């Protein structure tokens, strides 16, 4: 499907790569190199053979092997998504717990009102707002790129600047890279975190009315024990499923945020590949996103099974 979709997008990738003034013989030569002069089944065989060998071909946009581009751009998006996930998990749990503990109160109504606003605002609109506020009005935090000018990149070990600078003991680069992550990570995580907060609040309030909670309350157990030992675990089950999919979706949803904050990630690379009909890059990027969704699905199933013994017992029986 990826192969077919990438090739039915209007436009000749060979002509787009060489430009409108390139002679036709050069365009025809590039089409032969890319096997575009052959039938779709034959093109697919060439493409599939290369993918199975880890060779995604050459990018017509960067003029480099796509695998080299992925190694360069993927760590930046992975780092952004990891920090967005930290914001998402911590803030959604805190807001959900706060709203559930004081449900039907002013605090609950305030959290729910903020949730409606947070879900309704697109990530790119929030990114522009944060860019204007912190880049031009207050100027208290860096807004563009991964590092400020004059700050050296850390030794590349994982490609994640924060982790690599910590490993090598370069704390100046670490704090600078961390400061650059705050705004794009917050813009990317805001919508999903409010959605998870509302879902956790609803799940907690629903479980508060269950008989086992009433029994635990009747025995005089402290409220914090009831919350942490008996209420949180079953309430997290629906939240984990949605949160896992949202975390995986952050990778693909990051392209506009990366564009606004000039973040050199794989999502922005994929968007440029779409605009330039870079067939090999398009296929590689979407294959990576698909693999991430599959991996996250497996992890979510494992976590849900650990939270809910009924799933484990059902599987064993």
C-alpha positions in Angstrom: 0.0 0.0 0.0 2.8 2.4 0.8 4.5 1.6 -2.5 1.3 2.3 -4.5 0.3 5.4 -2.6 3.7 6.9 -3.0 3.5 6.4 -6.8 0.0 7.6 -7.5 0.8 11.1 -6.0 0.7 13.5 -9.0 4.0 14.6 -10.4 7.1 13.1 -12.0 9.7 12.5 -9.3 12.6 12.6 -11.8 11.5 15.9 -13.2 10.9 17.4 -9.7 14.3 16.3 -8.7 16.2 17.8 -11.6 14.0 20.9 -12.0 11.9 22.3 -14.9 14.9 23.4 -17.0 16.7 20.0 -17.0 17.0 18.5 -20.5 14.7 15.6 -21.2 17.5 13.1 -21.7 18.7 13.7 -18.1 15.2 13.2 -16.8 14.9 9.9 -18.8 18.2 8.7 -17.5 17.1 9.4 -13.9 13.8 7.6 -14.5 15.8 4.6 -15.7 18.0 4.7 -12.5 14.9 4.8 -10.4 13.3 2.0 -12.4 10.3 4.3 -13.2 10.4 3.3 -16.8 9.3 -0.2 -15.8 5.9 -1.5 -14.9 4.6 -1.2 -11.4 5.0 -4.9 -10.5 8.7 -4.8 -11.6 9.2 -1.5 -9.7 7.7 -3.1 -6.6 10.1 -6.1 -6.8 13.1 -3.8 -7.0 11.7 -1.7 -4.1 10.8 -4.7 -1.9 14.2 -6.4 -2.4 16.0 -3.3 -1.4 13.8 -2.8 1.7 14.4 -6.4 2.9 18.1 -5.7 2.6 17.8 -2.4 4.6 18.4 -0.4 1.4 15.7 2.3 0.9 17.4 3.7 -2.1 18.6 7.3 -2.7 16.7 10.4 -1.8 16.1 12.7 -4.7 15.8 15.6 -2.3 19.0 15.3 -0.2 21.0 13.3 -2.9 22.0 10.9 -0.1 21.0 7.3 0.8 17.7 7.4 2.6 19.2 5.2 5.4 21.8 7.9 6.0 19.0 10.5 6.3 17.1 8.4 8.7 20.1 7.9 11.0 20.6 11.7 11.0 17.0 12.9 11.5 15.3 10.1 13.4 17.1 10.7 16.8 15.9 14.3 16.9 12.2 13.3 16.5 12.6 10.4 18.9 14.1 12.7 21.6 11.2 15.2 21.0 8.6 12.4 21.3 10.2 11.0 24.4 10.1 14.3 26.2 6.5 14.9 24.9 5.6 11.5 26.4 7.1 12.6 29.7 4.9 15.7 29.7 1.9 13.7 28.6 2.2 11.0 31.2 3.0 13.2 34.2 0.6 16.0 33.5 -2.3 13.9 32.4 -2.0 11.7 35.6 -1.8 14.7 37.9 -4.7 16.5 36.3 -6.8 13.3 36.2 -6.2 12.6 39.8 -6.9 16.2 40.9 -10.1 16.3 39.0 -11.3 12.9 40.3 -10.4 13.7 43.9 -12.4 16.9 43.8 -15.0 15.8 41.3 -18.0 18.0 40.8 -16.2 20.9 42.5 -14.7 24.1 41.2 -11.3 22.4 40.8 -12.9 19.6 38.7 -14.8 22.1 36.5 -11.6 24.1 36.0 -9.7 21.1 34.9 -12.4 20.0 32.6 -12.7 23.5 31.1 -9.0 23.6 30.4 -9.3 20.1 28.9 -11.8 21.3 26.4 -9.6 24.2 25.4 -6.5 22.0 25.2 -8.1 19.4 23.1 -9.6 22.0 20.7 -6.4 23.9 20.0 -4.3 22.2 17.3 -0.7 21.5 18.1 0.6 23.8 15.3 -1.6 26.7 16.6 -0.2 26.2 20.1 3.3 26.0 18.7 2.9 29.3 16.9 1.5 30.9 20.1 4.4 29.6 22.2 6.8 30.7 19.6 5.4 34.3 19.7 5.2 34.5 23.5 8.6 33.0 24.3 10.5 33.9 21.2 9.5 37.6 20.8 7.6 38.8 23.8 9.3 37.3 26.9 12.5 35.7 25.3 13.2 33.7 28.4 13.7 30.3 26.7 15.2 29.3 23.3 12.6 28.5 20.6 14.4 27.4 17.4 16.5 24.3 16.7 18.1 21.8 19.0 21.0 23.9 20.3 21.8 27.6 20.5 24.5 29.1 18.3 27.9 28.7 19.9 27.0 25.6 21.8 28.8 22.5 20.5 27.0 19.3 19.8 27.8 16.4 22.1 29.7 13.4 21.0 27.2 11.3 18.9 26.4 8.1 20.7 22.6 7.7 20.5 21.9 10.9 18.5 19.8 12.2 21.5 21.5 15.4 22.5 20.3 15.3 26.1 21.4 11.7 26.7 24.7 12.0 24.8 25.6 15.2 26.8 24.8 13.5 30.1 26.8 10.4 29.2 29.8 12.5 28.3 29.4 14.9 31.2 28.7 17.9 29.0 26.2 19.7 31.3 26.3 23.0 29.4 25.0 21.2 26.3 22.6 19.2 28.3 20.8 22.1 29.8 20.8 24.0 26.5 19.3 21.0 24.7 16.8 20.5 27.5 15.7 24.2 27.2 15.2 23.8 23.5 13.0 20.7 24.0 10.5 22.3 26.4 8.3 24.3 24.0 8.0 21.9 21.1 7.4 19.0 23.5 4.7 20.9 25.3 3.0 22.0 22.1 3.0 18.4 20.8 1.8 16.8 24.1 -0.9 19.3 25.1 -3.9 17.9 23.2 -3.3 14.2 24.1 -2.5 15.0 27.7 -5.8 16.7 28.3 -7.7 13.9 26.6 -6.0 11.3 28.8 -6.7 13.5 31.9 -10.4 13.6 31.1 -10.4 9.8 30.5 -8.5 9.1 33.7 -10.9 11.3 35.7 -14.0 9.6 34.2 -12.5 6.1 34.9 -11.6 7.0 38.5 -15.0 8.5 39.3 -16.7 5.5 37.8 -14.6 3.1 39.9 -15.2 5.1 43.0 -18.8 3.9 43.0 -17.9 0.2 42.8 -18.7 -2.1 45.7 -15.1 -3.0 46.5 -14.2 0.7 47.0 -17.3 1.0 49.3 -16.1 -2.0 51.3 -12.6 -0.6 51.6 -14.0 2.7 52.8 -16.3 0.9 55.2 -13.3 -0.8 56.8 -11.8 2.6 57.5 -8.8 2.4 55.1 -7.2 5.8 54.6 -8.2 7.5 51.3 -4.6 7.5 50.0 -4.3 3.8 50.5 -7.6 3.2 48.7 -6.5 5.5 45.8 -3.0 4.0 45.3 -3.7 0.3 46.1 -7.3 -0.3 44.9 -8.4 2.5 42.6 -5.6 3.5 40.4 -4.7 0.2 38.9 -8.1 -0.7 37.3 -8.7 2.9 36.4 -5.5 3.0 34.3 -6.5 0.2 32.0 -8.5 2.3 29.5 -6.1 5.2 29.9 -3.0 3.1 29.0 -4.6 1.8 25.8 -5.4 5.3 24.5 -2.1 6.8 25.9 -0.1 4.2 24.0 -1.7 5.1 20.7 -1.3 8.8 21.4 2.4 8.3 22.1 2.9 6.4 18.9 0.9 9.1 17.0 3.2 11.9 18.3 5.8 10.7 15.9 3.7 11.3 12.9 2.0 14.4 14.3 5.2 16.2 14.9 5.8 17.5 11.4 4.2 20.9 11.8 5.6 21.4 15.2 9.1 20.5 13.9 8.6 22.9 11.0 7.6 25.8 13.3 10.4 25.3 15.8 13.0 24.5 13.0 13.5 21.0 14.5 15.6 18.8 12.3 13.5 15.6 12.7 12.2 12.7 10.7 8.7 14.1 10.6 9.8 17.3 8.9 12.0 15.2 6.6 8.9 13.1 5.7 6.8 16.2 5.0 9.5 17.6 2.6 9.6 14.2 0.9 5.9 14.3 0.3 6.1 17.8 -1.1 8.9 16.8 -3.5 7.5 13.3 -4.2 10.7 11.7 -2.9 9.4 8.1 -3.4 12.1 6.3 -1.5 12.0 8.7 1.5 8.2 8.6 1.7 8.2 4.8 1.8 11.0 4.6 4.4 9.4 7.2 6.7 6.0 5.6 6.7 7.4 2.2 7.2 9.2 3.5 10.3 5.9 5.0 11.6 4.1 1.7 11.0 6.8 -0.3 12.8 6.5 2.1 15.8 2.8 1.7 16.0 3.2 -2.1 15.9 5.8 -2.0 18.7 3.7 0.3 20.9 0.6 -1.9 20.4 2.6 -4.9 21.7 3.9 -2.9 24.7 0.4 -1.6 25.5 -1.0 -5.2 25.5 1.7 -6.3 27.9 1.1 -3.4 30.2 -2.7 -3.9 30.2 -2.2 -7.6 30.9 0.0 -6.8 33.9 -2.7 -4.3 35.2 -5.7 -6.6 34.7 -5.3 -10.2 36.0 -8.5 -11.2 34.1 -6.7 -10.8 30.8 -3.8 -13.0 32.0 -6.1 -15.6 33.4 -8.2 -15.6 30.2 -5.1 -16.1 28.1 -3.9 -19.0 30.2 -7.3 -20.7 30.1 
